[in-house]
Amino acid sequence: MSTIDILTIVAYIGLCFNNILQIVHVIRRHSSLDISIIGELIRLFAVVIIWYKLLLVNDFAIFLGHTLIATTFLLYLIIIIYYRINTTGKSVKNKKLKVRLF
C-alpha cells in the first residue's frame, strides 16, 4: 500500500468516528425521536450506490474505507430504528448529558 492509500484509510476511520459518536449519543439518550429516518434512509441509499461504484473501480483502500463507513452507518440506522420503535408514544426526558467519548 502506498502512503496515499494509508492516509485514505485513516481519513475514512476519522469519518467513521462521527457515526460512532452519534451511536453513543442515541444510546445515552435512549431516544432517536429527533432524527429523520427518511433522511437517514436517503443517506444509506447514497452510501450503497457509492460503495458499489467503488467496487467497480477496484481501488482497495477506498473500497475498504467506504465499507467501514457503510458498516458504522448501518449500525447507526439500526439503533435509530430500534429506539424509534421502543420510544414512540413514550415521554422521553431531555436530560443534559456530560460529554464523554465512551
Secondary structure, 3 states (H helix, E strand, C coil): CCHHHHHHHHHHHHHHHHHHHHHHHHHHHCCCCCCCHHHHHHHHHHHHHHHHHHHHHCCHHHHHHHHHHHHHHHHHHHHHHHHHHHHCCCCCCCCCCCCCCC
